[in-house]
Amino acid sequence: MKPAAQVREPSWRRLAFVALGSNLGESRQNILAAFHRLKALADEPLRESSLWQTTPEDCPPGSPPFVNAIVGLVPRPEETPESLLTKLQAIETEFGRRPRQVLNEPRPLDLDLISFQAEIRATKALTLPHPRAHRRRFVLQPLSELAPDLVLPGQTASVSRLLAALPPDRGMFRIVAPGGRPATGSANSGASQSAGRRLEGTRAPSTRRGSPI
């Protein structure tokens, strides 16, 4: 796990940002293994956030906590948002993701495409940037480690400003710091989470979709 390197404009325009989540099995190891798997999709070394433990919301009773993170990758020259999404879904399957039986049930790995450079999509298959990422702490907190000045297409405020505007929630804990160092501590105001839920809107409707947010 490489140390997080902040990405500032215009560098962020070259990146696709992917949100990772897991709350089934060895979630921490699932995320770290997914980092390694995602390296194969990148044209340069990944930008990797810390790992954060988050509390599930709108999930079945007794659902375990999530582990969430963000990566920024430089797509290969031939990559499109649609082709990258297909590859992310294939990796989910490799990690044991199966068609859901219960809404928001635990899953070993979620990979959600948050943004792809400055691309915009509004189709049944894909919405970019993710339509609710700007309101979700479990996305904005790790994303702020990598690209605090990022302004998602269609937004006017940066990631750091969006995060600061959210009410504080001390239920979020960093469990692995950049570089793979253990780190435990609650996030402070504007740097915490409200849920480690699946980010809908990044894929076509199917039985593999997660919770609405």
N, C-alpha and C positions, 0 to 999 in steps of 0.2 A: 504494500500500500504506500503510494508516493505521498509526500507532504502536499497539502493543499496549496495551490498557487492561485492567488486572486487573478481573475481575468477581467480586464477593463477594456472599455471601448477603445479602438475598434476591434480588439482581439476577439471579443465574444461573438462577433458577427460570423466568425468562422466555425463556431461550435454548434453541436446539437447537445441539448441537456436531457438526460434520462434520469427519472426518479426510480429508485429501487426500494422495495419493501418486502418483508418476510415476517410471518408469525406462526410458522409451522416447522417443526424439526429444529435443527441447529441454525437458528435464524442468523446469528452473527456470522457463522461460517458460510452460510448460504450467500450472504451479501458479499463477503470477501471473495468467495469463489466466483461470484458473478462479475466482480470487478475484473478478475483475471480473464474471464470469458469475453468480456466486452472489449478488452484490448485488441482482440482479433478484428474488430470492426472499425478501429480507429487508424487514421493515417499518421498520428503522432501520439506520444504518451498521453494517457488519460489524465484529466484533472479529477481528483477524488476528494469528496468531502469527508468529514467525520461520520461515524455511525452514531445514530441517535435512537434511543429507546423511546417509543411513543405508546400512548394508551389507545386501545381500539375504541371506536365509537360506532354505533349502529351495527354492531356485530352480535352473533349469538352469545348468550350468557356463558361466562367462563372462558371466552376467547383470550388467548395469551397476548401479551404485549407485542407490538411490532418493533422491528428494527428497520430504520429508514436511512437513506443516503441519496446523494446526487452525484452523477458523473457528468463531466463535460468532455466531449470527444470531437475531434476533427474528422468529419466523414471522409471516406475515400472519394476520389474525384467522380466516380460513376454513381455514387449513392444518391438516392432521392429520399424524401421523407417516407414515402410509401414502401420503398425497398428496405429501409432501416426498420420500420415498424414490423414488417414481416420477419426480419431476423430476430428482433426482440421477442416476438411471440414464439419463435422456434426455440430460443434459449429458455424461456419459461417452461416449455414442454420438456426440454432436457432436464430441468431441475424438478420435474415431477408435477407440474401444474396440470390439473385435470378439469374437465367441465364441471362447473359447480353444481352441487346438489342442494345447498342451502345458501341463501343470500348472505354475502359477506363472511362466509365460513373461512377458517384459517387456510392459508396457502403458503407453500414453500418459497415462492418468488413472484413478485410483480415487477414488471419493467414497463414504465410509462414514458412515452415521448412527450416532453414538456415543450420543447421548442427545437427548431431545426434552422439554425442561422436566422435569416430574416424572413423565412418562408411563412406564408399564410395558407391555411387550408380550411375549408368548410364543406366537407362532403360526408356522406354516410360512413365512409371508411375511416376518416381522420379529420380531427379538428386541431389546428395549430394557430397560435400557441394553445396550450391546454386551457380551456375556457374558465376553469376555476382554480388553477394553480396560484394565481395572485392572491387568493384568500386562504390558502392552506399553509399552516405553520410547518407541517412536516415536509413541505416542499421548500418554503422560503428560507427556513433556518439553515439547512445544509447548502442551499443554493447561494445564500448570502456569504458563505465561506469562500465560494469560488468566484462569484461575480456580483458583488454588492452593488455595482453601478449599472448592471444590466437593466435595460428597459425592454420588456417583452413587447413584441409587435402588438399594437392596439392599446398599449398602456402609456401613461404619461409619467408615472412615478417609477423610480428605480426599485430594485428588489429590496434594498436596505430601507427605503422609505415605506414601502408596502409593509414590510415586517414590523417596523416601528409603529405603524398605525394600528396594528392589531392589539387587542387587549392582552395583558400578560397572562401567562399560564405556566405554572411551575411544575407541571406534570411531565416535562420533557427532560431527558437526561442523555448527555453525551457519554457513550460507553467505549468508543474507540476514537482517539484523536487522530488527526492527520499524521501519516507516517506509521500508523499501526500501534501507537502508544495507548495503553489503557487510560481512560479518563472518565471519571464519574462526577456528575454535578448537574444541578438543575439549571435550565436555561433561564435567563433573566428577562425582564420586560422586553417585548418585541422580538425575543429570540427563543421562543418556545414553540409548543405544538398544541394542536387541538385534537388530532387524530392521525393514526397511521393507516388510513384507509386507502383503498384502491382509487386511482384517479381515472374516472371515466372520461370519455370524450376523446381519448387518444387511439381508439380502435373502433372497428365496426361492431355493431351489436352482435353478440353471440352468447353462448352459454358460458364463456370464459370471462365475461366481464365481472367486475367486482361491484362494490357498493356505490350507490349514487352519492355525489358530494356537491 
